Amino acid sequence: MVIIRSTIFLIWFAFISTVISVGCLPALLMPQAVAMRTSRFWCQASIWGLKVFAGLDWEIRGTPPPPGVLIASKHMSMWDTMAIYMTLGMPAFVLKESLLNVPFYGWYARKVGMIAIDREAGASALRIMVGKARAIFAQGRSVAIFPEGTRKQPGQAPDYKPGVAGLYGQLDVACAPIALNSGLYWTGPAGFIKKPGRIVIEFLPLIPPGLKRREFMTALETGIETATASLIAEARSKGL
């Protein structure tokens, strides 16, 4: 049954992605706000399909942060990006530069102001990130980053990269950590399997600006990893 429902969702996801990305191409020639609303609608339609076709719902815990903060989230699946984008006022995500070359996805990502970086560029990548992030904050939006740089399976050893500390230090803004357990439900080869249940996304207390680099990284990693482990343990205790 899980495979059947996952297949139905995949068909739905492919359908809405095609219809929205092609049908809304004129949005790329309009003000940025139009493309942002289009992207948000795609996220909403995708998550609606998860609930209806795959039996996968979600809930929010904690208090969502205000605009104008650095969002740092655990990353386990594509679901994370959609949920954060929907919930937190359409922030700009830090992503790999190569993703801008993906047809349709890259076009919309560029239009809505995603912050693309070359991970091999070293110090210059941080300068680019900081400059683009300041422009995003000037719009009253937040900037979101996955501190480990890639998706992690539940229980996999953490690997926090220095980029998040560089942004935090240069921008002098509060950081909003996020824990979640989506990897327990959005799983399998290429994320094909969607298990029924309820994903939890938890907004943790803000980390104030001005902490020293090591102090910040310790607070961020400890907070996210502790809360994520708790969410995973809770879900597994219910038989997942």
N, C-alpha and C positions, 0 to 999 in steps of 0.2 A: 504493500500500500504506500509506503514512504517513497519508493521509486516512482510509482505511478503519479503521485501527487507532485513530486519534484519535477517530473517530466511536464506535467500540465503547467506548473509555474514557469518552467523554462520557455514553453511555447508562448505563454502570456508575456513574459519578460521580453522575448525577441520581438513579439508583435508590437507592444507599446514603444519599445526602443526605436523600432523602425518608423512607426507612424509619427511619433513625436519628433524625432531627430530630422526626418525628411520634411514632414508637414510644417514644421516650425522654422525652417531655414530662413525665411524672411526676418526672423527675430535677430539674426546675426547682422542685419543691416540697420536695425533699430537701436534705440538707447539701451544701455547695458541692463537696466532694470527689467526689460522685456525678456531678455535671455535668461536672467536670473530666475524670473518667475517660471519660465519654461522648464528650467532645470529642476526647480523645486517641485513642479507638477509631475515630472518624470519620477522623482524620488517617491512622492506620495503614491503614484500609481503602482510602482514596484512593491512598496511595502503593503499596500492594500492587497495586491495579488498574493503576497506571502501569507497573509491572514486567511484569505478566502480559499485559495487553492492548496496551500501547503499546511494550513492549520498552525502557522507560526505567527504569534502575536508578540507584543513587546510592552515594556513598562519603563517609566522614568523614576529614578530615586534621587533624592537630593534636590538642591536648588540650581536650576540652570544659571550659568553666569551671565552678567550683563554684557552688552556689546563693548568692543574695544579692549578685549583681553587676548592673551595668547592661549589658545586651547591646545592641550597636549593629551592625546588619547591613546589607550591601548588599541591595537589593530589586529583583528582576527579574521575579518571578512569584508566583502564589499558593502555589506549592510551598514557597517560603522560609518562610512562616508555619507551614505544616504540619510541615516538617522540624524547625524550631527548637522548636516546641511539643512534639513527640515526644521530641526528643533532650535537651532541657535542663530537664526537670522541670516542664513546663507553666508557663512564665513568663506574666506579665501583659503584654500588648502595649499600647502607646500607639496609639490609633486615632482616626479621625474620629468625632465625636459623632453624626453623621448615620447611621452604620452601626448604631447601637443601635435605629434605627427600622425596620430591615429585619426582616420577620417571620422567626421561628425563629432566624436567625443572630444578630440583635440580642438576642433573649431569652437565648440561651446565652452570648453575649459578656458580657452584664451579670451573669449568674449566676456566671460563673467569675472575675469581677473584672477584666476588661479596663479599661484606663484611657482613657476617652473624653474628648476635649477639643474645644472650639470653637476652631478655628484663627484665627478673627477676634477672639478675646478678648484678645489681647496679653499683657500682664504677668499678668493674672489667670489665664490658661491655664497659665502656669508654676506659679503657686501651687497650682492645683488638681492638676496633675501631680505635684508634689513631695509634697503631702499624701497623695494616693492611693498613690504609690510607697512612701512610708514604711510605709503600712499593709500593702502587699504584702511588703516586706522583713520586717516583723514576723511574717509567716506562714512565713518561711524560704524564700520564693520569690524569683525574679529578675524584673526588669523589662526588657522588650525594646522597642526603638525602631528605626525605620528613619530614619536621620539625614537623608536627602534628602526624606522626607515622601511620596514616591510611587515608583512603579516606574520603573526606567531600563532602556533597551535597551542591550545590549552595545556598548561603545564610545562611548556618549552621554556628553557632558560632565557631570561631577559637579556637584551643587548642594546642599552640606551646609547645613542650617538651624541656627539658633542654639539651638533647643530642646534638643538633646542636650547641648550645653555647659552650659546652664542646669541641667539635671537632674544632670549630673556634678558641677558645682560645689556645688549645694545639698545633695546627698545624701552627698557625701564617701565614695563607694564606688569600687571598681575598675571599669573598663570593659572589656568583652570584645568586641573587634572580630571581625566575621565577613565573610569573602569567599566568593563563590560564582559559579557560571557558569550558573545555571538558565535564564537568558534565551536561551541558545543552543538549548535543547531544548523549553522551554514557550514557544511563540511563535505568530506569526500573528495575524490579527484576533481580538480578544477572548481571545487565548491558546488558540485552538482547536487548533492544531497541536502535537502531542507527538512530537518526533523521537526515534527510538531512540538509546540511548547510555548514558552514565553522568554524572549531575550530580555535581559535587564541591562540597562545603561545607567550608570550611577555617576552623578556629578559630585565630585569631592570638594572640600573647602578650598577656596582660593589660596594660592601661595602669593604672599605680598611681594611687590617689587623690592629690589635692593639687596637681596641675599647674595652672599658670595657664591661663586660658581659651585664649589663642592657641596656647600650647604644646600643650595638649590637642587642639585642633581640627586642628592640623598633624599630630600623631602619628596621630590617628584617620583623617583623610582619606588621608594618605600610605600608611598601612598597608593600609587596605581597598582603595584604588584600585590600588596596586602589585600586591597579591596577586590581586585580581580580574582585572587585565590579564594576569597570568601564567597564570591558569587558562583564560582565554579563548584565549590564544595556544596553549596546550598542546592544547586540544580542537581548534582549527582546524588545527593541524599534523598531526592524525590524520585529516584529511579531512572534518571536519564542515562 
